[in-house]
Amino acid sequence: MHSFGIIRQSIALSWQNIKGNKMRTFLTTLGIIIGVTAVISLITIVDGVINTVMSEFSSLGAGTLSVTAYGTPLKQGLTESDLEEILALDNVAGATPQISTTASGARRGADMVESVSIKGISEDYYENNPTLVTLGRPLTTIDIENESYVCVIDQDLADNLFPGQNPIGETVLLGGISYTVIGLEGESDDLMAAMSASGSSSDGGAKIPYTTAKKVTGTDKITSVEVYVADTNRTEQLQEEIEGVLYKAFNQRDDVYYVFSMDSLLETMDTMMSTLTYMLAGIASIALLVGGIGIMNMMLVSVTERTKEIGLRKAMGATPGRIQLQFLLESLVLSLLGGILGVILGLLISLLVMTLLEAPFVFSGSAVALGVGFSTAVGLIFGWAPAKKASQLSPIDALRSE
């Protein structure tokens, strides 16, 4: 209890001295405020942006393996039997070949566009992306088996050929071939929708059965397959199994195919973003160093100004440890004051920036703890030397000083 009383009294004396020099206190803590504000705002903003990007990429490719196999001169691309062998693997929830082409012109009555991206897929594509089709129906197994001339169009193509109308059941000419529109992919601002339409022109895109795409393009080659993973905890194992199938299919050559996992990209991105965050925090921490030097300078000046006070307190029985404690606590209070103000400003700036970016604001407890911890450490480290100097003053010399 006695020790607690001494600490409480030292804090009160420190606060009284801080209040008595408001302008000097503000200028001294300004470096801490700027440093903590920079650390908090940078970490919070970068974390928010990273979380947004990572969640978008995760929703796009989590549980998906992309297989690219151009093959050899003797065997170009994958066959239906290769695809069936991949589908038969354990932990495969589905697989869709992707055959991309471009139709030179799309027409519906008097309405026409010059270029439309066409992608041939299987029913598994929509079974694993059930929210894409917002009107009508997706492609089905029957469409694939019958090589039907049906299509699911995107919002851009619908706006160009069916402005203000329901396109379901209507006929559209894609590259001179007649297709029946059975579904519409809704308009979306998220990354998944943007990537699902990748490669499409500004005129729009359409998805048709891959069997129909093979017939239209006159090719039996399947060079791109998207494999959907049932258990994402075993994605790496499945990737190795697919590579084993491809290794066998292409006569033990491993340089003619590639299996890409979005999970590996996410891990790489996460590592890079974490490194970037630490670098930015390190750069911002330089301001804290400057602020710490300012605190040390002010405390040294304070020791010089209060020499007689220190001598008087020592003459009345104050121990060197108590004198050192008071000046150390005064430095700590200054630093924490700047740290708290910096945290508040940093969070406000982060909230403003994330609002302008139209991204969700995520409160980072670790960033706040880092800011407060830094300011505390700065107060203790840079306040120790002045406090030590004050505790070592001789009472007689201090009282004689002018």
Secondary structure, DSSP 8 states (H G I E B T S, - for coil): -HHHHHHHHHHHHHHHHHHTTHHHHHHHHHHHHHHHHHHHHHHHHHHHHHHHHHHHHHHHHTTEEEEEE-B-SSSBSB-HHHHHHHHTSTTEEEEEE-EEEEES-EEETTEEES-EEEEEE-HHHHHSSTTSEEEE----HHHHHTT--EEEE-HHHHHHHSTTS--TT-EEEETTEEEEEEEEE----SHHHHHHTTT-BTTBEEEEEHHHHHHHHT---B-EEEEEES-GGGHHHHHHHHHHHHHHHTTT-SSSEEEEEHHHHHHHHHHHHHHHHHHHHHHHHHHHHHHHHHHHHHHHHHHHHTHHHHHHHHHTT--HHHHHHHHHHHHHHHHHHHHHHHHHHHHHHHHHHHHHTT------HHHHHHHHHHHHHHHHHHHHHHHHHHHT--HHHHHH--
